[in-house]
């Protein structure tokens, strides 16, 4: 019987080729999604590896904002830089060399403490970045800037990470 079916299939192919039906090639009606899934997984891995590399550095925004002030349950730790470039920790003037160890002593080495930096508008931008760099090098990762809101509101607000 198997031989009989083979002969019938050959006869059908010959009849199709004579009648212009083609050579027996039928297009595949199923889509193979395996290559697409492989490409998507490679893209996912690439984005997972590169995304953390794109978010390095200290985010700094413009000095004025219209955002609402954030309320914190504890008293904030504020570093201020006046127009002459002098650095103050809370209300006490401090040398920049002792800023890192002093912050660690005040926070009891809790490096997740949020530290606010206030800078006079007339001060050089590089000086503010120098102070923020000292805070970051002391191990504190949550450093934020304090700015004033536009003239229609006089509340101070914070911007940061």
C-alpha positions as CSV (number, residue, x, y, z in Angstrom):
1,X,0.0,0.0,0.0
2,X,2.9,2.4,0.8
3,X,4.2,2.0,-2.7
4,X,0.8,2.6,-4.1
5,X,0.5,6.0,-2.3
6,X,4.0,7.0,-3.5
7,X,3.0,6.4,-7.1
8,X,-0.2,8.4,-6.7
9,X,1.7,11.4,-5.2
10,X,4.1,11.3,-8.1
11,X,1.2,11.2,-10.6
12,X,-0.4,14.2,-8.9
13,X,2.9,16.2,-9.1
14,X,3.2,15.4,-12.8
15,X,-0.4,16.5,-13.4
16,X,0.2,19.8,-11.6
17,X,3.3,20.6,-13.5
18,X,1.6,19.9,-16.8
19,X,-1.3,22.1,-15.9
20,X,0.8,25.0,-14.8
21,X,0.2,24.4,-11.1
22,X,3.9,24.8,-10.1
23,X,6.5,22.4,-9.0
24,X,4.9,21.4,-5.8
25,X,6.3,24.2,-3.7
26,X,3.9,25.5,-1.0
27,X,4.7,28.6,1.0
28,X,5.1,28.1,4.7
29,X,2.0,29.4,6.5
30,X,3.6,29.6,10.0
31,X,5.8,32.4,11.3
32,X,8.9,31.4,13.1
33,X,9.1,33.7,16.2
34,X,12.3,32.2,17.7
35,X,14.7,34.6,15.9
36,X,12.6,37.5,17.0
37,X,12.6,36.4,20.6
38,X,16.3,36.0,20.5
39,X,16.8,39.5,19.2
40,X,14.5,40.9,21.8
41,X,16.3,39.1,24.6
42,X,19.7,40.5,23.4
43,X,18.2,44.0,23.3
44,X,16.8,43.6,26.8
45,X,20.3,42.6,28.1
46,X,21.9,45.5,26.3
47,X,19.5,48.0,27.8
48,X,19.8,46.4,31.3
49,X,23.6,46.8,31.2
50,X,23.7,50.3,29.8
51,X,20.9,52.0,31.7
52,X,22.8,52.3,35.1
53,X,25.8,53.7,33.2
54,X,23.6,56.6,31.9
55,X,22.5,57.8,35.3
56,X,25.9,58.6,36.9
57,X,26.8,62.0,38.4
58,X,25.0,64.5,40.6
59,X,21.8,65.9,39.1
60,X,21.7,69.7,39.2
61,X,18.7,71.8,38.2
62,X,18.2,75.5,37.7
63,X,18.1,77.7,40.7
64,X,14.4,78.6,40.6
65,X,11.4,76.2,40.5
66,X,7.7,76.3,41.1
67,X,7.5,72.9,42.8
68,X,5.9,72.6,46.2
69,X,8.2,72.2,49.2
70,X,8.8,68.7,50.5
71,X,8.2,68.1,54.2
72,X,10.7,66.0,56.1
73,X,10.0,64.6,59.6
74,X,13.6,65.2,60.9
75,X,15.6,68.4,61.0
76,X,17.6,68.6,57.8
77,X,21.4,68.8,57.6
78,X,22.2,71.9,55.6
79,X,25.5,73.1,54.2
80,X,25.5,76.7,53.0
81,X,28.0,78.6,50.8
82,X,27.8,82.4,51.1
83,X,28.8,85.0,48.5
84,X,32.4,85.0,49.7
85,X,32.7,81.3,49.2
86,X,32.8,80.4,52.9
87,X,31.2,77.1,53.9
88,X,28.8,76.7,56.8
89,X,27.5,73.5,58.4
90,X,24.1,74.5,59.8
91,X,25.1,77.9,61.3
92,X,28.8,77.3,62.0
93,X,31.6,78.1,59.6
94,X,33.7,75.1,58.7
95,X,36.9,74.4,56.7
96,X,36.3,72.3,53.6
97,X,39.0,69.9,54.7
98,X,37.1,68.9,57.8
99,X,33.7,68.9,56.1
100,X,33.6,65.1,55.3
101,X,34.7,63.9,58.8
102,X,32.4,66.3,60.5
103,X,29.4,65.1,58.5
104,X,30.3,61.5,59.3
105,X,30.5,62.3,63.0
106,X,27.2,64.2,63.0
107,X,25.3,61.5,61.1
108,X,27.0,58.7,63.0
109,X,28.3,57.3,59.7
110,X,24.8,56.9,58.3
111,X,25.6,57.6,54.7
112,X,21.9,57.4,53.6
113,X,21.2,60.7,55.4
114,X,19.9,63.4,53.1
115,X,22.2,66.5,53.0
116,X,21.0,69.8,51.6
117,X,23.4,72.3,49.9
118,X,22.5,76.0,49.7
119,X,24.5,78.3,47.6
120,X,24.4,82.1,47.1
121,X,23.4,83.0,43.6
122,X,26.5,85.2,43.2
123,X,28.9,82.4,44.0
124,X,30.9,80.6,41.4
125,X,29.2,77.4,40.2
126,X,32.5,75.5,40.6
127,X,32.5,76.2,44.3
128,X,29.1,74.7,44.8
129,X,30.2,71.6,42.8
130,X,33.4,71.4,44.9
131,X,31.3,71.3,48.1
132,X,28.9,68.7,46.6
133,X,31.9,66.6,45.5
134,X,33.3,66.7,49.1
135,X,30.0,65.5,50.5
136,X,29.8,62.7,47.9
137,X,33.4,61.7,48.5
138,X,32.6,61.4,52.2
139,X,30.2,58.6,51.3
140,X,26.9,60.5,51.2
141,X,24.8,59.7,48.2
142,X,21.7,61.7,48.9
143,X,22.8,65.3,48.2
144,X,20.2,67.9,47.2
145,X,20.2,71.6,46.3
146,X,18.0,74.1,48.0
147,X,16.6,76.9,45.8
148,X,14.1,79.7,46.1
149,X,10.8,79.7,44.3
150,X,10.1,82.4,41.7
151,X,9.0,85.8,43.1
152,X,5.3,84.9,43.4
153,X,6.1,82.5,46.2
154,X,8.9,83.0,48.7
155,X,9.1,79.5,50.1
156,X,12.3,77.6,49.8
157,X,12.1,74.2,48.1
158,X,14.6,71.5,47.3
159,X,15.6,69.7,44.1
160,X,17.8,66.7,44.1
161,X,18.1,63.0,43.7
